[in-house]
Amino acid sequence: MAQISLTFPDGNARDFPAGVTPAQVAADISNSLAKKAISATVNGAHWDLAWPIDADAEIAIHTMKDDAQALELIRHDMAHVMARAVQEIWPEVKVTIGPVIENGWYYDFDRQDPFTPEDLGAIEARMKEIINRRDPVTTEVWARDRAVAFYEANDEPYKVELIDAIPGDKPLRMYWHGHWQDLCRGPHLQHTGQLPADAFKLMSVAGAYWRGDSDRPMLQRIYGVGFKNRDDLRKYLNFLEEAEKRDHRRLGREMDLFHMQEVAPGQVFWHPNGWSIYTTLQDYMRRKQRAGGYVEVNTPQVVDRKLWEASGHWDKYQEHMFIVEVDEDHAREKTMNALKPMNCPCHVQVYNQGLKSYRDLPLRMAEFGSCNRYEPSGALHGIMRVRGFTQDDAHIFCTEDQIESECAKFIDFLTSVYKDLGFDSFEIMFATRPEKRVGSEESWDHVEKALEQAIKATGNDYTLDPGEGAFYGPKLDFKLTDAIGREWQCGTFQVDPNLPERLGATYVGEDGAKHRPYMLHRACLGSFERFIGILIENASGKLPFWLAPRQVVVASIVSDADDYVNEVTAALKAAGLRAEADTRNEKINYKVREHSVGKVPVILAIGQREVEERTVTLRRLGEKQTQVRPFADVLDDLAKEAVPPDLR
């Protein structure tokens, strides 16, 4: 029998008969490993313990201690067990696909009646029964004709269609979980009893078109989450509960910040409170950018397609553009324009006005640019994912020798901004050339090396992100981690040698000849809309005092205090604070509760004693204790607290 050589993670190699399975390899190593083994990695591919290995390979045996592999198997097997449970309860239901996703899985079903919350409970109970049966999981590779005949006989048309879509050179692997069968590429666990019966939960039901095609049948998608143990599940459910409390859409309603409606999908209707946050944040960024040596410009919203063709965006980005056709001067020949999805080509037009010298570089050009991008309706999410947004966008025109210093300056700038806004650290991702790109390979080699040297020179750690660069150049993406551990990609720094060349940007060098500048695309917050959503959720609505839309509410306890309430409110406003009076004929506890829900940082309560003593009773959001203090002292403290961090 032919022999193969298997190399283990420690570098040792051993010979085995060709066709040996990872289960046999594990048993050959030790009985304890054979009992603990759940899967293997063979030449970098996740491998079922039952699959044969026919050639020399590198191999690693996995147990439940290997989180990545264990969770993939748990979630994949749970999807199958859920589908089996559904068909055991409702045999007429047809199954389709059930992939693993982040934290869990989903499975799509064709069922006439909608699944109810009670149905999900019944499915969970049946899943636990199946897990407790410890049914074996087995697999075989079938010929295509045999598999098609099997599914046709069992009235599973979706499986037949899936087989038709699988390339002819790919094996058709069939899996059984006990008596229940599914078409699946695997791998899977060895029996249902390896699944933790107390570490999963079915979460929701949603509609989903078969294969994402709105002309195909509407299916029902059941989502589930699964973990290695009950504690991990509990932590995740607590995380979801906390995330729900922090949801910017919910807080947006409670704080009266904004709303969305169908007359303008993906566009934000900002209310006075929300617009206050927006403009305060924008004013802060404008001051920071001026101090950082940026000049501010403003460019058109509607731009002729010729510019987008010249820049390369028309070919690479057209499906995300809103197209505007105009009959110029009633010439019966329509001109095709696009609402700008980004600002960069327009900034090159500003740069190109007049001759530039090397002495003018670096030129840091900023714009709070309003952009519009088509996002599918299913991808829209409050103000986090919209179609109309404004970026704190900037482009730095520089020489190659200036890339390193500009990278360092931007990271210092971004660090300062993030710290002011409550984020003390971030992760840097170095994204390299994507599959769809412009420019020569030599140019990409050159620019990627320059950016890598720049980030290394700053002394910051980074993680390589292959293939995720912009179509015109490599980039650094900056990820923030919020108060409950979620990551948000906000800032970016991108090196672009291509757009200046495509749009004819030049400068006169020391040698008197014309040269191409490099264009550095950079944003710190990204879109204001999304970043405000992140701020709201990170702070659970309790924004820093300088940024809060309603900083102080002065509330009367008795109607006799109304005059003093109005006097205090006027003094606060005169000091530049965003203050309002609440003299409604309501109990003070009602007012405090209402304004606390609205996340007002400071409530000043005034009754007869405060009127007589010229004091206020100060209550801060989230604190039960109150302080009775002279109003003059409170006014001085609050005025200092309201100063933005860059002006302190």
C-alpha positions in Angstrom: 0.0 0.0 0.0 1.3 3.5 -0.9 2.6 5.5 2.0 2.2 9.3 2.6 4.1 11.6 4.9 2.2 13.8 7.3 4.0 16.7 9.0 2.7 17.9 12.4 2.8 21.4 13.8 6.0 20.7 15.8 7.8 19.8 12.6 7.9 16.1 13.1 6.8 13.9 10.2 5.4 10.4 10.2 4.4 7.9 7.4 0.9 6.6 7.1 -1.0 4.5 4.5 -2.5 6.7 1.7 -6.2 7.2 2.5 -5.7 7.5 6.2 -8.3 9.6 8.0 -7.5 12.3 10.7 -9.4 10.1 13.1 -7.0 7.2 12.5 -4.1 9.6 12.8 -5.3 10.9 16.2 -5.9 7.3 17.4 -2.3 6.4 16.3 -1.0 9.2 18.4 -2.9 8.4 21.6 -6.3 7.1 22.8 -6.9 10.3 24.7 -6.4 12.5 21.6 -8.7 10.2 19.6 -11.5 10.8 22.2 -11.0 14.5 22.2 -10.4 15.1 18.5 -13.2 17.0 16.6 -11.5 17.9 13.2 -8.2 18.6 11.6 -6.5 21.1 9.4 -4.9 19.6 6.3 -2.7 21.8 4.2 -4.6 24.8 5.6 -8.1 23.4 4.9 -10.5 22.5 7.7 -10.9 18.7 7.5 -13.5 16.3 8.7 -12.1 13.4 10.9 -13.7 11.0 8.4 -12.1 12.4 5.2 -9.2 10.4 3.7 -5.8 12.0 3.1 -4.3 10.7 -0.1 -1.0 12.7 -0.4 1.8 14.2 1.7 0.4 17.0 3.8 0.8 19.2 6.8 -1.7 18.2 9.5 -3.0 19.5 12.9 -5.6 17.7 15.0 -8.1 19.9 16.7 -10.0 19.5 20.0 -12.7 21.7 21.7 -9.8 23.8 23.1 -9.3 25.2 19.6 -11.9 28.0 19.6 -12.0 28.8 15.9 -12.5 25.3 14.7 -14.7 24.2 17.6 -17.1 27.2 17.1 -17.3 26.6 13.3 -18.2 23.0 13.9 -20.7 23.7 16.7 -22.5 26.3 14.6 -22.5 24.3 11.4 -23.8 21.2 13.2 -26.4 23.3 15.0 -27.7 24.5 11.6 -28.2 20.9 10.5 -29.7 19.9 13.8 -32.1 22.8 13.6 -33.2 21.8 10.1 -33.7 18.3 11.2 -35.8 19.4 14.1 -38.0 21.6 11.8 -38.6 18.6 9.4 -39.3 16.3 12.3 -42.0 18.6 13.6 -43.2 19.7 10.1 -42.3 17.0 7.5 -43.8 19.1 4.6 -41.2 21.9 5.1 -38.5 22.0 2.4 -34.9 22.8 3.3 -32.4 24.9 1.4 -29.1 26.2 2.8 -27.8 26.9 6.3 -24.3 28.5 6.6 -22.3 29.6 9.6 -22.2 33.3 10.2 -20.7 35.5 13.0 -21.7 34.1 16.4 -24.1 31.5 14.9 -25.9 30.4 11.8 -29.1 30.6 9.8 -31.1 28.2 7.7 -33.6 29.0 5.0 -36.9 27.1 4.9 -39.8 26.9 2.4 -42.9 26.7 4.6 -46.4 27.9 3.8 -47.2 29.1 7.4 -45.0 31.7 9.1 -42.8 30.5 12.0 -44.0 32.0 15.3 -42.1 32.7 18.5 -43.8 29.6 19.9 -42.5 27.6 17.0 -39.0 28.7 17.8 -39.4 27.4 21.3 -40.7 24.0 20.0 -37.7 23.8 17.6 -35.2 24.5 20.4 -36.8 21.8 22.5 -36.6 19.3 19.7 -33.0 20.3 19.0 -32.1 19.5 22.6 -33.7 16.1 22.2 -31.7 15.4 19.1 -28.5 16.4 20.8 -29.2 14.1 23.8 -29.8 11.2 21.4 -26.1 11.3 20.5 -26.9 10.2 17.0 -23.8 9.5 14.8 -22.8 11.9 12.0 -21.6 10.1 8.9 -20.6 11.2 5.4 -20.3 9.8 1.9 -19.4 11.2 -1.6 -22.1 10.4 -4.1 -22.3 10.5 -7.9 -24.2 13.5 -9.2 -27.0 11.3 -10.8 -27.5 9.4 -7.6 -27.8 12.6 -5.5 -30.2 14.2 -7.9 -32.4 11.1 -7.9 -32.3 11.0 -4.1 -33.5 14.6 -3.7 -36.1 14.3 -6.4 -37.5 11.2 -4.7 -37.7 13.1 -1.4 -39.3 16.2 -3.0 -36.4 18.6 -2.2 -36.2 20.8 -5.3 -33.8 23.3 -3.8 -31.2 20.7 -3.2 -31.5 19.6 -6.8 -30.9 23.2 -7.9 -27.9 23.5 -5.6 -26.4 20.4 -7.2 -26.9 21.9 -10.6 -24.9 24.9 -9.5 -21.9 22.9 -8.2 -19.1 22.6 -10.7 -18.8 19.1 -12.2 -15.2 18.6 -10.9 -16.4 19.2 -7.3 -17.4 16.2 -5.1 -21.0 15.9 -3.9 -20.7 15.2 -0.2 -23.7 13.9 1.7 -24.0 14.1 5.5 -26.3 12.3 7.9 -27.1 13.4 11.4 -28.8 10.3 12.6 -31.5 9.5 10.0 -31.6 13.1 8.7 -29.6 13.9 5.6 -28.2 17.1 4.0 -26.0 18.1 1.1 -23.0 19.8 2.7 -19.3 20.4 2.1 -18.5 19.8 5.8 -16.7 19.3 8.0 -18.9 18.2 11.0 -18.6 16.7 14.4 -18.8 12.9 15.0 -22.1 12.7 16.8 -24.9 15.1 17.9 -23.9 14.6 21.5 -20.8 16.7 21.0 -23.0 19.8 20.8 -23.6 21.8 24.0 -27.3 21.6 24.6 -27.3 24.6 26.9 -25.2 26.9 24.8 -27.5 27.9 21.9 -30.6 30.0 21.2 -32.8 30.6 18.3 -33.0 34.4 17.9 -35.4 35.5 15.1 -37.1 34.8 11.8 -36.7 36.9 8.7 -37.8 36.7 5.0 -35.1 35.9 2.4 -35.5 35.4 -1.3 -34.1 32.1 -2.6 -30.6 32.8 -3.8 -31.1 36.6 -3.2 -33.3 36.9 -6.3 -36.6 38.9 -5.8 -38.1 36.9 -8.6 -37.6 33.7 -6.8 -39.7 32.3 -3.8 -39.7 34.1 -0.5 -38.3 31.7 2.2 -38.2 31.9 6.0 -34.8 32.4 7.5 -34.3 31.3 11.2 -31.2 32.7 12.9 -29.5 31.1 15.8 -26.5 31.7 18.0 -24.2 29.1 19.5 -21.2 28.9 21.8 -19.0 26.3 23.5 -20.7 26.7 26.9 -23.6 28.3 28.7 -21.4 31.1 30.2 -20.4 32.2 26.7 -24.0 32.2 25.6 -25.0 34.2 28.6 -22.3 36.8 28.0 -23.4 37.1 24.4 -27.0 37.6 25.3 -26.0 40.2 27.9 -24.0 41.9 25.2 -27.0 42.0 22.9 -29.2 43.4 25.7 -26.6 46.1 26.4 -26.3 46.9 22.7 -30.1 47.2 22.5 -30.1 49.7 25.3 -27.4 51.7 23.4 -29.0 51.4 20.0 -28.7 54.9 18.4 -32.1 54.6 16.8 -33.8 54.1 20.1 -31.7 56.8 21.8 -32.3 59.1 18.8 -36.0 58.9 19.5 -35.6 59.4 23.3 -33.3 62.3 22.9 -35.3 63.8 19.9 -32.2 63.8 17.6 -33.4 62.7 14.2 -35.7 60.6 12.2 -35.8 58.6 9.0 -38.8 58.1 6.7 -39.6 56.4 3.4 -39.9 59.7 1.4 -36.1 59.9 1.6 -34.6 56.4 2.1 -31.2 56.4 3.7 -31.4 60.2 4.3 -31.4 61.8 7.8 -34.0 64.3 9.0 -32.0 66.1 11.7 -34.0 67.6 14.6 -32.7 70.6 16.5 -31.0 68.5 19.2 -29.3 66.2 16.7 -28.2 69.1 14.5 -26.7 70.7 17.6 -24.4 67.6 18.0 -23.6 67.7 14.3 -22.6 71.3 14.1 -20.7 71.3 17.5 -18.7 68.3 16.2 -18.2 69.9 12.8 -17.0 73.2 14.5 -14.6 71.2 16.6 -13.2 69.4 13.5 -12.9 72.7 11.6 -10.8 74.2 14.4 -8.6 71.1 14.6 -8.0 71.0 10.9 -7.1 74.7 10.7 -4.6 74.2 13.5 -3.3 71.2 11.6 -2.5 73.3 8.5 -5.5 72.4 6.4 -7.2 74.8 4.0 -11.0 74.3 3.6 -12.8 74.2 0.2 -16.3 73.4 -1.0 -17.0 71.6 -4.3 -20.2 70.9 -6.4 -22.7 68.2 -5.6 -23.6 67.4 -9.2 -20.7 66.6 -11.6 -20.6 65.6 -15.2 -19.9 62.0 -15.9 -16.8 63.0 -17.9 -15.0 63.8 -14.7 -16.0 60.4 -13.2 -14.8 58.7 -16.4 -11.5 60.5 -16.3 -11.0 59.6 -12.6 -11.9 55.9 -13.1 -14.9 56.0 -10.8 -17.4 55.6 -13.6 -16.1 52.1 -14.3 -15.3 51.0 -10.8 -18.1 52.7 -8.8 -21.0 53.4 -11.1 -23.5 51.0 -9.5 -23.2 53.1 -6.3 -23.8 56.4 -7.9 -27.1 58.4 -8.2 -27.4 59.4 -11.9 -28.9 62.8 -12.8 -29.9 63.5 -16.4 -30.3 67.1 -17.5 -31.6 68.5 -20.8 -29.1 71.4 -21.1 -30.6 74.5 -22.6 -33.5 72.4 -24.0 -31.1 71.0 -26.6 -33.0 67.7 -26.6 -29.7 66.0 -25.8 -29.5 65.0 -22.2 -26.3 65.5 -20.3 -25.5 62.7 -17.8 -24.3 63.8 -14.4 -23.8 62.1 -11.0 -24.3 63.2 -7.5 -20.8 63.0 -6.1 -20.1 59.8 -4.1 -16.8 61.1 -3.0 -14.8 64.4 -3.1 -11.4 63.5 -4.4 -11.8 64.2 -8.2 -13.3 67.6 -7.4 -10.3 68.4 -5.1 -7.9 67.7 -7.9 -9.8 70.3 -10.0 -9.2 72.9 -7.2 -5.5 71.9 -7.1 -5.2 72.2 -10.8 -6.2 75.9 -10.8 -2.9 77.7 -11.2 0.7 76.5 -11.3 2.0 74.7 -8.2 5.6 74.6 -7.0 7.3 72.1 -4.8 7.4 75.0 -2.3 3.5 74.8 -2.1 3.6 71.1 -1.0 2.4 69.5 1.1 -1.0 71.1 0.4 -3.6 69.9 2.8 -7.1 70.5 1.4 -10.2 69.7 3.5 -13.9 69.7 2.9 -16.9 68.8 4.8 -18.1 67.2 1.7 -21.8 66.1 1.3 -21.8 62.8 -0.7 -24.5 60.4 -1.9 -24.0 56.7 -2.5 -26.6 54.1 -3.5 -26.8 51.5 -0.7 -29.3 48.6 -1.0 -32.3 49.2 1.1 -31.5 46.0 3.1 -28.1 47.4 4.1 -29.5 50.7 5.5 -29.2 51.0 9.3 -30.3 54.2 11.1 -27.7 56.9 10.7 -24.9 54.3 10.7 -25.5 53.2 7.0 -27.1 55.8 4.9 -27.2 57.1 1.3 -26.6 60.8 2.0 -23.8 61.7 4.4 -21.0 64.3 5.0 -17.4 63.3 5.4 -14.6 65.1 7.3 -12.7 64.5 4.1 -9.2 65.9 3.1 -6.6 65.3 0.5 -3.0 66.0 0.9 -1.0 66.7 -2.3 2.7 66.0 -1.6 6.0 64.6 -2.9 7.0 61.1 -2.4 9.6 62.2 0.3 6.7 63.7 2.3 4.5 60.6 2.5 6.3 59.4 5.7 6.1 62.7 7.6 2.4 63.3 6.5 1.5 59.8 7.7 3.1 60.5 11.1 1.3 63.9 11.3 -2.0 62.4 10.5 -1.7 59.6 13.1 -0.9 62.2 15.7 -3.8 64.3 14.5 -6.2 61.3 14.6 -4.9 60.2 18.0 -5.7 63.7 19.5 -9.2 63.8 18.0 -10.1 60.3 19.1 -8.8 61.0 22.6 -10.9 64.1 22.8 -14.0 62.1 21.8 -13.5 59.4 24.3 -11.4 56.8 22.5 -7.9 56.3 23.9 -6.7 53.6 21.6 -7.2 52.2 18.1 -6.0 49.4 15.8 -4.3 50.1 12.5 -5.0 47.8 9.5 -2.6 48.0 6.5 -4.7 47.1 3.4 -2.9 46.2 0.2 -3.8 45.9 -3.5 -7.3 44.6 -4.3 -8.2 42.4 -7.2 -10.0 45.3 -9.0 -7.5 48.1 -9.3 -5.9 50.7 -11.5 -2.2 51.4 -12.1 0.8 49.2 -12.9 2.1 46.5 -10.6 5.4 48.4 -10.4 3.5 51.5 -9.1 1.7 49.3 -6.5 4.9 47.8 -5.4 6.5 51.2 -5.0 3.6 52.8 -3.1 2.9 49.9 -0.8 6.5 49.9 0.2 6.4 53.7 0.9 3.3 53.4 3.0 4.7 50.4 5.0 7.9 52.3 5.7 5.8 55.3 6.8 3.7 53.3 9.3 6.8 51.6 10.6 8.5 54.9 11.1 5.7 56.0 13.4 6.4 53.2 15.8 2.7 52.0 15.8 1.8 48.3 15.5 -0.4 47.3 12.5 -2.1 44.3 11.1 -1.8 43.3 7.4 -5.1 43.2 5.5 -4.3 41.7 2.1 -6.5 42.7 -0.9 -8.6 45.3 1.0 -6.9 48.4 -0.4 -8.8 51.1 -2.5 -8.8 50.5 -6.2 -6.3 53.3 -6.7 -3.9 52.6 -3.9 -3.0 51.0 -0.5 -4.4 52.4 2.7 -4.3 52.4 6.5 -7.7 51.9 8.2 -8.1 52.9 11.8 -10.5 50.8 14.0 -12.0 52.0 17.3 -13.3 49.7 20.0 -16.3 51.0 21.9 -17.4 50.6 25.5 -18.9 47.2 24.9 -16.1 45.8 22.7 -17.5 46.4 19.2 -15.0 47.5 16.5 -15.7 50.4 14.2 -13.6 51.4 11.2 -13.6 55.2 11.0 -10.4 56.9 10.0 -8.4 56.1 6.9 -5.2 57.2 5.2 -4.8 56.2 1.6 -1.8 56.7 -0.8 -2.9 57.4 -4.4 -0.4 57.9 -7.3 -3.1 57.2 -9.9 -5.7 60.0 -9.6 -3.2 62.9 -10.0 -1.9 61.2 -13.2 -5.4 60.5 -14.6 -6.5 64.1 -13.9 -3.3 65.9 -14.9 -2.1 67.2 -11.5 1.5 68.5 -11.6 3.9 70.6 -9.7 7.2 72.3 -10.7 10.1 70.7 -8.9 13.4 72.1 -7.8 14.8 71.0 -11.2 12.3 73.2 -13.0 10.5 70.2 -14.5 6.9 69.1 -14.0 6.3 66.2 -11.6 3.2 64.3 -10.4 2.3 64.8 -6.8 1.1 62.0 -4.6 -2.5 62.3 -3.4 -3.1 61.2 0.2 -6.8 60.6 0.9 -7.6 60.9 4.6 -10.6 61.0 6.9 -10.6 61.0 10.7 -14.3 60.5 11.7 -15.4 59.2 8.3 -19.0 60.2 7.9 -20.5 62.6 10.5 -23.7 60.6 10.5 -22.1 57.3 11.3 -19.6 58.7 13.8 -22.4 60.5 15.7 -24.2 57.1 15.8 -21.0 55.5 17.2 -20.6 58.3 19.8 -24.2 57.9 20.9 -23.9 54.1 21.3 -20.5 54.3 22.9 -21.7 56.8 25.5 -25.2 55.2 25.8 -26.5 58.6 25.0 -24.6 60.3 27.8 -22.5 62.5 25.6 -19.6 64.7 27.0 -21.0 67.9 28.4 -19.4 70.1 25.7 -21.1 68.0 23.0 -24.5 67.3 24.6 -27.4 69.0 22.7 -29.3 70.0 25.9 -26.6 70.7 28.4 -28.8 72.1 31.3 -32.5 72.0 32.1 -33.6 74.4 34.8 -36.7 73.0 36.4 -39.1 74.7 38.8 -40.4 72.8 41.8 -43.1 75.4 42.6 -44.7 78.0 40.3 -43.5 80.8 42.5 -39.9 80.0 41.4 -40.7 80.6 37.7 -39.1 84.0 37.5 -35.9 82.8 39.1 -35.9 79.8 36.8 -36.1 82.1 33.8 -33.4 84.3 35.2 -31.0 81.4 35.8 -31.7 80.0 32.3 -31.0 83.4 30.7 -27.7 83.6 32.6 -26.7 80.2 31.4 -27.5 81.0 27.8 -25.5 84.3 28.1 -22.5 82.2 29.2 -22.8 80.1 26.0 -24.5 77.1 27.5 -27.3 75.2 25.8 -30.0 75.6 28.5 -33.7 75.6 28.7 -36.4 76.2 31.3 -39.0 73.8 32.4 -41.7 75.6 34.3 -44.6 73.2 33.5 -47.1 72.4 36.2 -45.7 69.0 36.8 -44.0 67.3 39.8 -40.2 67.7 40.0 -39.7 63.9 40.0 -41.7 63.7 36.8 -39.5 66.4 35.2 -36.2 64.8 36.4 -37.3 61.4 35.1 -38.3 62.8 31.7 -35.1 64.8 31.2 -33.0 61.9 32.4 -34.5 59.7 29.7 -33.6 62.5 27.3 -30.0 62.2 28.6 -29.7 65.8 29.8 -26.3 66.0 31.7 -27.3 68.5 34.3 -30.7 69.4 35.9 -31.0 72.4 38.1 -34.0 72.2 40.4 -35.4 75.4 41.9 -37.9 75.7 44.7 -38.8 78.4 47.2 -35.6 77.9 49.3 -33.4 78.2 46.2 -35.2 81.5 45.3 -34.6 82.9 48.7 -30.9 81.8 48.9 -30.0 82.4 45.3 -28.9 78.8 45.0 -29.7 75.8 42.8 -30.1 72.1 43.5 -27.7 70.4 41.0 -28.4 66.8 39.8 -26.1 65.2 37.3 -27.2 62.4 34.9 -26.7 59.0 36.4 -26.1 60.3 40.0 -28.6 59.9 42.8 -27.1 62.5 45.1 -27.8 66.2 44.6 -25.9 69.3 45.6 -27.3 72.7 46.8 -24.9 75.3 45.6 -24.7 79.1 44.9 -25.8 79.6 41.3 -22.8 81.9 40.6 -20.4 79.0 41.4 -22.4 76.5 39.4 -22.5 78.9 36.4 -18.7 79.3 36.5 -18.1 75.5 36.7 -20.5 74.7 34.0 -19.2 77.4 31.7 -15.7 75.9 32.0 -17.0 72.3 31.5 -18.7 73.4 28.3 -15.5 74.5 26.6 -14.6 72.0 23.8 -11.4 70.1 24.6 -9.3 71.8 21.9 -10.0 75.2 23.4 -9.1 74.4 27.0 
